[in-house]
Amino acid sequence: MSQVFRALSDPTRRQVLQLLREGPMSAGELCEHFRVSKPTMSAHFSMLKEADLVHAEKLGKSVIYHLKLTVLEDALLGFVRSFDAPRRPSRSKENTS
């Protein structure tokens, strides 16, 4: 889960995921939306793949990226559920008047 949130911490990677919500896109198509170098975009794609948020499919000379929405949903649900854990009783302050 921490890899997912690390990947989501960058606005460029979040925007890549938003673009992929519309459907699969090639690396070249995605790069057209950003003013960063190809090596920088490649690093972003690698981080998204490591977090399992995207699937990369080699199609001829192109790489097509697909959003793995279920992984994102599972991470977000896991995060929300972590707050459902039973809370420890709070220490009551003794009134020493």
Biopython code that builds the backbone (N, CA, C, O; Angstrom):
import numpy as np
from Bio.PDB.StructureBuilder import StructureBuilder

atoms = [
    (1, "MET", "N", (0.823, -1.190, 0.000)),
    (1, "MET", "CA", (0.000, 0.000, 0.000)),
    (1, "MET", "C", (0.868, 1.255, 0.000)),
    (1, "MET", "O", (0.499, 2.262, -0.604)),
    (2, "SER", "N", (2.017, 1.204, 0.670)),
    (2, "SER", "CA", (2.868, 2.397, 0.727)),
    (2, "SER", "C", (3.412, 2.765, -0.653)),
    (2, "SER", "O", (3.600, 3.945, -0.948)),
    (3, "GLN", "N", (3.668, 1.755, -1.511)),
    (3, "GLN", "CA", (4.135, 2.055, -2.871)),
    (3, "GLN", "C", (3.070, 2.815, -3.654)),
    (3, "GLN", "O", (3.389, 3.704, -4.444)),
    (4, "VAL", "N", (1.813, 2.465, -3.436)),
    (4, "VAL", "CA", (0.721, 3.150, -4.132)),
    (4, "VAL", "C", (0.698, 4.618, -3.727)),
    (4, "VAL", "O", (0.608, 5.499, -4.582)),
    (5, "PHE", "N", (0.778, 4.881, -2.426)),
    (5, "PHE", "CA", (0.714, 6.266, -1.971)),
    (5, "PHE", "C", (1.971, 7.050, -2.341)),
    (5, "PHE", "O", (1.906, 8.257, -2.571)),
    (6, "ARG", "N", (3.111, 6.369, -2.399)),
    (6, "ARG", "CA", (4.329, 7.031, -2.865)),
    (6, "ARG", "C", (4.152, 7.440, -4.329)),
    (6, "ARG", "O", (4.540, 8.539, -4.724)),
    (7, "ALA", "N", (3.568, 6.554, -5.122)),
    (7, "ALA", "CA", (3.329, 6.872, -6.531)),
    (7, "ALA", "C", (2.323, 8.011, -6.675)),
    (7, "ALA", "O", (2.448, 8.846, -7.570)),
    (8, "LEU", "N", (1.336, 8.042, -5.801)),
    (8, "LEU", "CA", (0.308, 9.085, -5.868)),
    (8, "LEU", "C", (0.786, 10.430, -5.332)),
    (8, "LEU", "O", (0.103, 11.440, -5.500)),
    (9, "SER", "N", (1.939, 10.451, -4.698)),
    (9, "SER", "CA", (2.417, 11.696, -4.086)),
    (9, "SER", "C", (2.863, 12.737, -5.116)),
    (9, "SER", "O", (3.021, 13.912, -4.785)),
    (10, "ASP", "N", (3.063, 12.309, -6.349)),
    (10, "ASP", "CA", (3.544, 13.232, -7.380)),
    (10, "ASP", "C", (2.395, 13.674, -8.289)),
    (10, "ASP", "O", (1.654, 12.830, -8.791)),
    (11, "PRO", "N", (2.236, 14.980, -8.510)),
    (11, "PRO", "CA", (1.124, 15.464, -9.345)),
    (11, "PRO", "C", (1.181, 14.982, -10.796)),
    (11, "PRO", "O", (0.137, 14.788, -11.418)),
    (12, "THR", "N", (2.371, 14.787, -11.337)),
    (12, "THR", "CA", (2.477, 14.288, -12.713)),
    (12, "THR", "C", (1.925, 12.875, -12.803)),
    (12, "THR", "O", (1.181, 12.555, -13.730)),
    (13, "ARG", "N", (2.284, 12.026, -11.845)),
    (13, "ARG", "CA", (1.786, 10.650, -11.863)),
    (13, "ARG", "C", (0.274, 10.613, -11.647)),
    (13, "ARG", "O", (-0.419, 9.796, -12.254)),
    (14, "ARG", "N", (-0.238, 11.489, -10.790)),
    (14, "ARG", "CA", (-1.697, 11.546, -10.606)),
    (14, "ARG", "C", (-2.382, 11.953, -11.904)),
    (14, "ARG", "O", (-3.443, 11.427, -12.240)),
    (15, "GLN", "N", (-1.782, 12.884, -12.631)),
    (15, "GLN", "CA", (-2.377, 13.314, -13.897)),
    (15, "GLN", "C", (-2.315, 12.199, -14.940)),
    (15, "GLN", "O", (-3.240, 12.047, -15.738)),
    (16, "VAL", "N", (-1.240, 11.423, -14.942)),
    (16, "VAL", "CA", (-1.154, 10.267, -15.846)),
    (16, "VAL", "C", (-2.321, 9.325, -15.568)),
    (16, "VAL", "O", (-2.972, 8.850, -16.498)),
    (17, "LEU", "N", (-2.586, 9.054, -14.299)),
    (17, "LEU", "CA", (-3.690, 8.159, -13.945)),
    (17, "LEU", "C", (-5.029, 8.736, -14.383)),
    (17, "LEU", "O", (-5.901, 8.004, -14.851)),
    (18, "GLN", "N", (-5.191, 10.039, -14.234)),
    (18, "GLN", "CA", (-6.437, 10.671, -14.681)),
    (18, "GLN", "C", (-6.607, 10.524, -16.192)),
    (18, "GLN", "O", (-7.710, 10.252, -16.668)),
    (19, "LEU", "N", (-5.538, 10.700, -16.936)),
    (19, "LEU", "CA", (-5.607, 10.534, -18.390)),
    (19, "LEU", "C", (-5.957, 9.094, -18.763)),
    (19, "LEU", "O", (-6.719, 8.856, -19.700)),
    (20, "LEU", "N", (-5.400, 8.145, -18.031)),
    (20, "LEU", "CA", (-5.659, 6.735, -18.328)),
    (20, "LEU", "C", (-7.074, 6.310, -17.953)),
    (20, "LEU", "O", (-7.545, 5.270, -18.413)),
    (21, "ARG", "N", (-7.756, 7.093, -17.130)),
    (21, "ARG", "CA", (-9.163, 6.787, -16.825)),
    (21, "ARG", "C", (-10.006, 6.848, -18.093)),
    (21, "ARG", "O", (-11.034, 6.178, -18.189)),
    (22, "GLU", "N", (-9.571, 7.651, -19.071)),
    (22, "GLU", "CA", (-10.296, 7.779, -20.338)),
    (22, "GLU", "C", (-10.072, 6.569, -21.243)),
    (22, "GLU", "O", (-10.833, 6.344, -22.184)),
    (23, "GLY", "N", (-9.032, 5.797, -20.957)),
    (23, "GLY", "CA", (-8.726, 4.616, -21.750)),
    (23, "GLY", "C", (-7.228, 4.457, -21.917)),
    (23, "GLY", "O", (-6.463, 5.367, -21.599)),
    (24, "PRO", "N", (-6.804, 3.293, -22.419)),
    (24, "PRO", "CA", (-5.377, 3.042, -22.622)),
    (24, "PRO", "C", (-4.762, 4.075, -23.558)),
    (24, "PRO", "O", (-5.399, 4.542, -24.502)),
    (25, "MET", "N", (-3.509, 4.420, -23.275)),
    (25, "MET", "CA", (-2.780, 5.390, -24.099)),
    (25, "MET", "C", (-1.336, 4.931, -24.240)),
    (25, "MET", "O", (-0.789, 4.258, -23.366)),
    (26, "SER", "N", (-0.738, 5.305, -25.351)),
    (26, "SER", "CA", (0.679, 4.989, -25.550)),
    (26, "SER", "C", (1.532, 5.946, -24.724)),
    (26, "SER", "O", (1.079, 7.013, -24.308)),
    (27, "ALA", "N", (2.768, 5.540, -24.500)),
    (27, "ALA", "CA", (3.696, 6.406, -23.767)),
    (27, "ALA", "C", (3.846, 7.738, -24.487)),
    (27, "ALA", "O", (3.896, 8.789, -23.848)),
    (28, "GLY", "N", (3.917, 7.699, -25.807)),
    (28, "GLY", "CA", (4.043, 8.930, -26.590)),
    (28, "GLY", "C", (2.847, 9.849, -26.424)),
    (28, "GLY", "O", (3.006, 11.062, -26.287)),
    (29, "GLU", "N", (1.644, 9.272, -26.436)),
    (29, "GLU", "CA", (0.429, 10.078, -26.248)),
    (29, "GLU", "C", (0.413, 10.722, -24.869)),
    (29, "GLU", "O", (0.038, 11.885, -24.721)),
    (30, "LEU", "N", (0.820, 9.965, -23.872)),
    (30, "LEU", "CA", (0.855, 10.505, -22.510)),
    (30, "LEU", "C", (1.896, 11.614, -22.394)),
    (30, "LEU", "O", (1.647, 12.640, -21.762)),
    (31, "CYS", "N", (3.057, 11.406, -23.003)),
    (31, "CYS", "CA", (4.135, 12.396, -22.920)),
    (31, "CYS", "C", (3.734, 13.741, -23.519)),
    (31, "CYS", "O", (4.233, 14.783, -23.095)),
    (32, "GLU", "N", (2.837, 13.722, -24.498)),
    (32, "GLU", "CA", (2.398, 14.963, -25.137)),
    (32, "GLU", "C", (1.700, 15.912, -24.162)),
    (32, "GLU", "O", (1.600, 17.110, -24.427)),
    (33, "HIS", "N", (1.225, 15.388, -23.051)),
    (33, "HIS", "CA", (0.492, 16.194, -22.068)),
    (33, "HIS", "C", (1.404, 16.858, -21.037)),
    (33, "HIS", "O", (0.930, 17.618, -20.192)),
    (34, "PHE", "N", (2.703, 16.580, -21.097)),
    (34, "PHE", "CA", (3.615, 17.057, -20.060)),
    (34, "PHE", "C", (4.830, 17.742, -20.673)),
    (34, "PHE", "O", (5.253, 17.417, -21.782)),
    (35, "ARG", "N", (5.374, 18.681, -19.939)),
    (35, "ARG", "CA", (6.599, 19.375, -20.360)),
    (35, "ARG", "C", (7.782, 18.867, -19.542)),
    (35, "ARG", "O", (8.434, 19.626, -18.825)),
    (36, "VAL", "N", (8.038, 17.596, -19.662)),
    (36, "VAL", "CA", (9.187, 16.996, -18.976)),
    (36, "VAL", "C", (9.930, 16.125, -19.986)),
    (36, "VAL", "O", (9.393, 15.775, -21.037)),
    (37, "SER", "N", (11.155, 15.786, -19.656)),
    (37, "SER", "CA", (11.972, 14.974, -20.560)),
    (37, "SER", "C", (11.455, 13.534, -20.615)),
    (37, "SER", "O", (10.729, 13.086, -19.728)),
    (38, "LYS", "N", (11.841, 12.829, -21.664)),
    (38, "LYS", "CA", (11.449, 11.422, -21.799)),
    (38, "LYS", "C", (11.990, 10.572, -20.648)),
    (38, "LYS", "O", (11.267, 9.719, -20.135)),
    (39, "PRO", "N", (13.253, 10.784, -20.225)),
    (39, "PRO", "CA", (13.737, 10.007, -19.078)),
    (39, "PRO", "C", (12.918, 10.263, -17.805)),
    (39, "PRO", "O", (12.695, 9.346, -17.014)),
    (40, "THR", "N", (12.477, 11.495, -17.612)),
    (40, "THR", "CA", (11.657, 11.808, -16.438)),
    (40, "THR", "C", (10.319, 11.088, -16.527)),
    (40, "THR", "O", (9.855, 10.514, -15.542)),
    (41, "MET", "N", (9.693, 11.116, -17.711)),
    (41, "MET", "CA", (8.418, 10.413, -17.880)),
    (41, "MET", "C", (8.610, 8.915, -17.704)),
    (41, "MET", "O", (7.759, 8.238, -17.127)),
    (42, "SER", "N", (9.724, 8.400, -18.198)),
    (42, "SER", "CA", (10.017, 6.980, -18.037)),
    (42, "SER", "C", (10.105, 6.611, -16.560)),
    (42, "SER", "O", (9.623, 5.556, -16.147)),
    (43, "ALA", "N", (10.718, 7.481, -15.772)),
    (43, "ALA", "CA", (10.806, 7.242, -14.323)),
    (43, "ALA", "C", (9.414, 7.254, -13.693)),
    (43, "ALA", "O", (9.124, 6.448, -12.809)),
    (44, "HIS", "N", (8.557, 8.164, -14.143)),
    (44, "HIS", "CA", (7.179, 8.198, -13.636)),
    (44, "HIS", "C", (6.441, 6.906, -13.998)),
    (44, "HIS", "O", (5.746, 6.329, -13.161)),
    (45, "PHE", "N", (6.596, 6.456, -15.245)),
    (45, "PHE", "CA", (5.945, 5.216, -15.667)),
    (45, "PHE", "C", (6.448, 4.035, -14.839)),
    (45, "PHE", "O", (5.666, 3.168, -14.451)),
    (46, "SER", "N", (7.751, 4.003, -14.570)),
    (46, "SER", "CA", (8.326, 2.918, -13.764)),
    (46, "SER", "C", (7.738, 2.894, -12.364)),
    (46, "SER", "O", (7.415, 1.828, -11.840)),
    (47, "MET", "N", (7.598, 4.066, -11.759)),
    (47, "MET", "CA", (7.033, 4.150, -10.412)),
    (47, "MET", "C", (5.580, 3.665, -10.406)),
    (47, "MET", "O", (5.160, 2.963, -9.486)),
    (48, "LEU", "N", (4.825, 4.040, -11.426)),
    (48, "LEU", "CA", (3.428, 3.603, -11.516)),
    (48, "LEU", "C", (3.336, 2.092, -11.726)),
    (48, "LEU", "O", (2.434, 1.447, -11.191)),
    (49, "LYS", "N", (4.262, 1.526, -12.501)),
    (49, "LYS", "CA", (4.279, 0.070, -12.706)),
    (49, "LYS", "C", (4.672, -0.647, -11.420)),
    (49, "LYS", "O", (4.068, -1.660, -11.068)),
    (50, "GLU", "N", (5.684, -0.130, -10.711)),
    (50, "GLU", "CA", (6.115, -0.741, -9.453)),
    (50, "GLU", "C", (4.986, -0.752, -8.429)),
    (50, "GLU", "O", (4.861, -1.694, -7.647)),
    (51, "ALA", "N", (4.177, 0.283, -8.436)),
    (51, "ALA", "CA", (3.041, 0.363, -7.514)),
    (51, "ALA", "C", (1.860, -0.460, -8.025)),
    (51, "ALA", "O", (0.832, -0.557, -7.354)),
    (52, "ASP", "N", (2.006, -1.049, -9.201)),
    (52, "ASP", "CA", (0.979, -1.879, -9.833)),
    (52, "ASP", "C", (-0.280, -1.083, -10.185)),
    (52, "ASP", "O", (-1.375, -1.641, -10.258)),
    (53, "LEU", "N", (-0.115, 0.220, -10.403)),
    (53, "LEU", "CA", (-1.253, 1.070, -10.758)),
    (53, "LEU", "C", (-1.524, 1.076, -12.257)),
    (53, "LEU", "O", (-2.618, 1.431, -12.695)),
    (54, "VAL", "N", (-0.524, 0.682, -13.043)),
    (54, "VAL", "CA", (-0.697, 0.603, -14.490)),
    (54, "VAL", "C", (-0.120, -0.711, -14.999)),
    (54, "VAL", "O", (0.754, -1.319, -14.381)),
    (55, "HIS", "N", (-0.635, -1.119, -16.134)),
    (55, "HIS", "CA", (-0.119, -2.288, -16.849)),
    (55, "HIS", "C", (0.444, -1.784, -18.170)),
    (55, "HIS", "O", (-0.232, -1.053, -18.893)),
    (56, "ALA", "N", (1.663, -2.164, -18.489)),
    (56, "ALA", "CA", (2.301, -1.751, -19.741)),
    (56, "ALA", "C", (2.270, -2.915, -20.721)),
    (56, "ALA", "O", (2.707, -4.023, -20.407)),
    (57, "GLU", "N", (1.750, -2.646, -21.905)),
    (57, "GLU", "CA", (1.641, -3.663, -22.944)),
    (57, "GLU", "C", (2.472, -3.226, -24.146)),
    (57, "GLU", "O", (2.244, -2.159, -24.716)),
    (58, "LYS", "N", (3.431, -4.054, -24.522)),
    (58, "LYS", "CA", (4.278, -3.758, -25.687)),
    (58, "LYS", "C", (3.489, -4.102, -26.943)),
    (58, "LYS", "O", (3.042, -5.235, -27.119)),
    (59, "LEU", "N", (3.324, -3.112, -27.811)),
    (59, "LEU", "CA", (2.570, -3.298, -29.051)),
    (59, "LEU", "C", (3.413, -2.738, -30.194)),
    (59, "LEU", "O", (3.385, -1.540, -30.475)),
    (60, "GLY", "N", (4.158, -3.621, -30.842)),
    (60, "GLY", "CA", (5.104, -3.171, -31.866)),
    (60, "GLY", "C", (6.207, -2.363, -31.209)),
    (60, "GLY", "O", (6.869, -2.841, -30.287)),
    (61, "LYS", "N", (6.407, -1.136, -31.682)),
    (61, "LYS", "CA", (7.419, -0.260, -31.094)),
    (61, "LYS", "C", (6.853, 0.597, -29.969)),
    (61, "LYS", "O", (7.594, 1.322, -29.304)),
    (62, "SER", "N", (5.560, 0.518, -29.757)),
    (62, "SER", "CA", (4.907, 1.355, -28.741)),
    (62, "SER", "C", (4.670, 0.582, -27.452)),
    (62, "SER", "O", (4.590, -0.646, -27.443)),
    (63, "VAL", "N", (4.560, 1.328, -26.376)),
    (63, "VAL", "CA", (4.143, 0.773, -25.092)),
    (63, "VAL", "C", (2.804, 1.420, -24.765)),
    (63, "VAL", "O", (2.685, 2.644, -24.705)),
    (64, "ILE", "N", (1.800, 0.575, -24.554)),
    (64, "ILE", "CA", (0.458, 1.050, -24.236)),
    (64, "ILE", "C", (0.233, 0.851, -22.745)),
    (64, "ILE", "O", (0.438, -0.240, -22.214)),
    (65, "TYR", "N", (-0.191, 1.915, -22.080)),
    (65, "TYR", "CA", (-0.443, 1.864, -20.643)),
    (65, "TYR", "C", (-1.936, 1.761, -20.370)),
    (65, "TYR", "O", (-2.755, 2.435, -20.995)),
    (66, "HIS", "N", (-2.266, 0.891, -19.411)),
    (66, "HIS", "CA", (-3.646, 0.673, -18.980)),
    (66, "HIS", "C", (-3.725, 0.958, -17.482)),
    (66, "HIS", "O", (-2.829, 0.571, -16.731)),
    (67, "LEU", "N", (-4.761, 1.614, -17.052)),
    (67, "LEU", "CA", (-4.986, 1.886, -15.637)),
    (67, "LEU", "C", (-5.497, 0.627, -14.952)),
    (67, "LEU", "O", (-6.389, -0.047, -15.468)),
    (68, "LYS", "N", (-4.932, 0.309, -13.791)),
    (68, "LYS", "CA", (-5.407, -0.811, -12.982)),
    (68, "LYS", "C", (-6.184, -0.220, -11.802)),
    (68, "LYS", "O", (-5.673, -0.111, -10.687)),
    (69, "LEU", "N", (-7.410, 0.148, -12.080)),
    (69, "LEU", "CA", (-8.230, 0.865, -11.117)),
    (69, "LEU", "C", (-8.476, 0.064, -9.846)),
    (69, "LEU", "O", (-8.572, 0.648, -8.767)),
    (70, "THR", "N", (-8.579, -1.254, -9.946)),
    (70, "THR", "CA", (-8.859, -2.058, -8.753)),
    (70, "THR", "C", (-7.732, -1.951, -7.732)),
    (70, "THR", "O", (-7.986, -1.978, -6.528)),
    (71, "VAL", "N", (-6.500, -1.832, -8.193)),
    (71, "VAL", "CA", (-5.370, -1.687, -7.266)),
    (71, "VAL", "C", (-5.496, -0.375, -6.504)),
    (71, "VAL", "O", (-5.279, -0.334, -5.293)),
    (72, "LEU", "N", (-5.842, 0.685, -7.204)),
    (72, "LEU", "CA", (-6.032, 1.987, -6.567)),
    (72, "LEU", "C", (-7.189, 1.933, -5.577)),
    (72, "LEU", "O", (-7.076, 2.432, -4.458)),
    (73, "GLU", "N", (-8.296, 1.330, -5.985)),
    (73, "GLU", "CA", (-9.455, 1.210, -5.098)),
    (73, "GLU", "C", (-9.105, 0.416, -3.845)),
    (73, "GLU", "O", (-9.468, 0.811, -2.737)),
    (74, "ASP", "N", (-8.396, -0.706, -4.015)),
    (74, "ASP", "CA", (-8.012, -1.537, -2.868)),
    (74, "ASP", "C", (-7.122, -0.772, -1.897)),
    (74, "ASP", "O", (-7.292, -0.881, -0.682)),
    (75, "ALA", "N", (-6.179, -0.002, -2.422)),
    (75, "ALA", "CA", (-5.282, 0.774, -1.557)),
    (75, "ALA", "C", (-6.062, 1.829, -0.785)),
    (75, "ALA", "O", (-5.846, 2.017, 0.412)),
    (76, "LEU", "N", (-6.963, 2.512, -1.467)),
    (76, "LEU", "CA", (-7.752, 3.547, -0.795)),
    (76, "LEU", "C", (-8.678, 2.943, 0.250)),
    (76, "LEU", "O", (-8.832, 3.500, 1.337)),
    (77, "LEU", "N", (-9.296, 1.813, -0.068)),
    (77, "LEU", "CA", (-10.159, 1.147, 0.917)),
    (77, "LEU", "C", (-9.347, 0.665, 2.115)),
    (77, "LEU", "O", (-9.787, 0.787, 3.259)),
    (78, "GLY", "N", (-8.163, 0.118, 1.849)),
    (78, "GLY", "CA", (-7.298, -0.319, 2.942)),
    (78, "GLY", "C", (-6.903, 0.831, 3.843)),
    (78, "GLY", "O", (-6.844, 0.685, 5.064)),
    (79, "PHE", "N", (-6.635, 1.968, 3.240)),
    (79, "PHE", "CA", (-6.283, 3.157, 4.013)),
    (79, "PHE", "C", (-7.455, 3.595, 4.885)),
    (79, "PHE", "O", (-7.277, 3.879, 6.069)),
    (80, "VAL", "N", (-8.642, 3.650, 4.308)),
    (80, "VAL", "CA", (-9.832, 4.057, 5.064)),
    (80, "VAL", "C", (-10.106, 3.063, 6.189)),
    (80, "VAL", "O", (-10.434, 3.462, 7.306)),
    (81, "ARG", "N", (-9.973, 1.780, 5.897)),
    (81, "ARG", "CA", (-10.230, 0.753, 6.921)),
    (81, "ARG", "C", (-9.228, 0.826, 8.069)),
    (81, "ARG", "O", (-9.539, 0.427, 9.191)),
    (82, "SER", "N", (-8.037, 1.332, 7.797)),
    (82, "SER", "CA", (-7.042, 1.423, 8.873)),
    (82, "SER", "C", (-7.512, 2.365, 9.977)),
    (82, "SER", "O", (-7.017, 2.299, 11.102)),
    (83, "PHE", "N", (-8.458, 3.234, 9.662)),
    (83, "PHE", "CA", (-9.005, 4.134, 10.670)),
    (83, "PHE", "C", (-10.201, 3.528, 11.390)),
    (83, "PHE", "O", (-10.708, 4.112, 12.349)),
    (84, "ASP", "N", (-10.658, 2.362, 10.938)),
    (84, "ASP", "CA", (-11.771, 1.683, 11.589)),
    (84, "ASP", "C", (-11.305, 0.802, 12.738)),
    (84, "ASP", "O", (-12.128, 0.238, 13.459)),
    (85, "ALA", "N", (-10.005, 0.679, 12.917)),
    (85, "ALA", "CA", (-9.470, -0.166, 13.984)),
    (85, "ALA", "C", (-9.943, 0.361, 15.331)),
    (85, "ALA", "O", (-10.113, 1.567, 15.508)),
    (86, "PRO", "N", (-10.153, -0.545, 16.277)),
    (86, "PRO", "CA", (-10.587, -0.088, 17.604)),
    (86, "PRO", "C", (-9.595, 0.912, 18.182)),
    (86, "PRO", "O", (-8.380, 0.728, 18.107)),
    (87, "ARG", "N", (-10.132, 1.947, 18.745)),
    (87, "ARG", "CA", (-9.273, 2.976, 19.328)),
    (87, "ARG", "C", (-8.924, 2.591, 20.755)),
    (87, "ARG", "O", (-9.714, 1.987, 21.481)),
    (88, "ARG", "N", (-7.709, 2.965, 21.124)),
    (88, "ARG", "CA", (-7.291, 2.735, 22.506)),
    (88, "ARG", "C", (-8.028, 3.715, 23.397)),
    (88, "ARG", "O", (-8.269, 4.857, 23.007)),
    (89, "PRO", "N", (-8.382, 3.275, 24.581)),
    (89, "PRO", "CA", (-9.072, 4.210, 25.482)),
    (89, "PRO", "C", (-8.173, 5.403, 25.782)),
    (89, "PRO", "O", (-6.977, 5.253, 26.029)),
    (90, "SER", "N", (-8.764, 6.568, 25.756)),
    (90, "SER", "CA", (-7.976, 7.764, 26.050)),
    (90, "SER", "C", (-7.818, 7.893, 27.551)),
    (90, "SER", "O", (-8.677, 7.478, 28.329)),
    (91, "ARG", "N", (-6.713, 8.472, 27.928)),
    (91, "ARG", "CA", (-6.473, 8.683, 29.357)),
    (91, "ARG", "C", (-7.323, 9.850, 29.815)),
    (91, "ARG", "O", (-7.285, 10.936, 29.236)),
    (92, "SER", "N", (-8.074, 9.612, 30.843)),
    (92, "SER", "CA", (-8.877, 10.721, 31.368)),
    (92, "SER", "C", (-8.008, 11.518, 32.325)),
    (92, "SER", "O", (-7.281, 10.962, 33.149)),
    (93, "LYS", "N", (-8.100, 12.809, 32.197)),
    (93, "LYS", "CA", (-7.309, 13.674, 33.066)),
    (93, "LYS", "C", (-8.022, 13.799, 34.404)),
    (93, "LYS", "O", (-9.219, 14.075, 34.479)),
    (94, "GLU", "N", (-7.258, 13.591, 35.430)),
    (94, "GLU", "CA", (-7.845, 13.721, 36.759)),
    (94, "GLU", "C", (-7.979, 15.187, 37.100)),
    (94, "GLU", "O", (-7.091, 15.998, 36.834)),
    (95, "ASN", "N", (-9.073, 15.493, 37.677)),
    (95, "ASN", "CA", (-9.342, 16.865, 38.068)),
    (95, "ASN", "C", (-8.698, 17.108, 39.428)),
    (95, "ASN", "O", (-9.128, 16.528, 40.426)),
    (96, "THR", "N", (-7.690, 17.944, 39.481)),
    (96, "THR", "CA", (-6.955, 18.195, 40.735)),
    (96, "THR", "C", (-7.245, 19.589, 41.250)),
    (96, "THR", "O", (-6.324, 20.387, 41.428)),
    (97, "SER", "N", (-8.492, 19.891, 41.489)),
    (97, "SER", "CA", (-8.854, 21.230, 41.967)),
    (97, "SER", "C", (-8.639, 21.352, 43.432)),
    (97, "SER", "O", (-8.891, 22.411, 44.007)),
]
sb = StructureBuilder()
sb.init_structure("model")
sb.init_model(0)
sb.init_chain("A")
sb.init_seg("    ")
for serial, (resi, resn, name, xyz) in enumerate(atoms, 1):
    if name == "N":
        sb.init_residue(resn, " ", resi, " ")
    sb.init_atom(name, np.array(xyz, "f"), 0.0, 1.0, " ", f" {name:<3s}", serial, name[0])
structure = sb.get_structure()
